[in-house]
Amino acid sequence: MTAILFNIGQAPADAKHLADLLGAELGELEQRQFPDQEHYLRLHQEVSGKEVIFFCSLFLPEAKLLPLLFLAAHCRSQGARQVGLITPYLSYMRQDQAFNPGEVVTSRSFANLLSAHLDYLVTLDPHLHRYPCLSEIYQCRTQAVAAAPAISAWLAQQQQDFILIGPDQESQQWVEAVATPLQMPWLVLHKDRYGDRDVRISQLNLQDYPHHRPVVLDDIISSGKTMLGALEQIPAQSQHRPLCIGIHGVFADHAYAELSTLAQVITCNSLPHPSNQIDIYPLLAEATRQCWLPHALG
């Protein structure tokens, strides 16, 4: 079974890295926009009878979503055996409930759009809070890859004693998964949110860990305010410069600069950034093989 991977907007080196891990052919996609901003798209390889995989981060999705849907529909019409998507960052997961009358639950609408055009979707640590799993809202097959093994392996290589800190209740799932295989101590703080950039973090107490380097871990670093709420408490309690680890480094506004004044900032390479040090592409490739191979051969 021949697999071919088309890159939509990702770094060419990352696309080649992923194609090599998958043992897939790296396809050629031609795309541009007409003066009226409509999309021109052309695939330079035949897709009939092939396993087609699109590689496209859905961070800042508006410019990528229509090309992705057009291309997926085209491949299906041309007889592709399956059409899948590897998206290191899956957007529109935060709005998972209507808190006020008239609010649109965009996570469900977005899932319906993608599911109608894909056989499967592979992503890294989507922001699952009120949904138990992606299959709650996605009708196509899904694989949600956990970055925890890669983060644990990276921390183990540092050969230091760490105390892992989750800045809020939602972060516990990642903190516990990273700390447990390393038998690392961990704790989770409490957060009250008053707005997109206005949060209050509970008091941190590190008195039982004077020789451990603090590591603050969360899935998404966007405005950075949640991380800052925890990091600002550390200098008075620890002699060690803390680590700040994010799975998805969005870094809105001046978040990266603000965090870097207080900590060494490390991220997974789900979103390209100078802080990338943890490679999650082998995990994505393995999950993709598990997702499509039984169906491709069955």
Secondary structure, DSSP 8 states (H G I E B T S, - for coil): --EEEEESSS-HHHHHHHHHHHT-EE--EEEEE-TT--EEEEESS--TTSEEEEE---SSTHHHHHHHHHHHHHHHHTT-SEEEEEESS--S-S--S--STT---HHHHHHHHHHTT-SEEEEES---SSSSSGGGT-SSEEEEE-SHHHHHHHHHHH---EEEEESSGGGHHHHHHHHGGGT--EEE--EEEEETTEEEE-----TT-TTSEEEEEEEEESS-HHHHHHHTTSTTT-SS--EEEEEEE---TTHHHHHHTTSEEEEETTS--TTEEE--HHHHHHHHHHHHHHHHH-
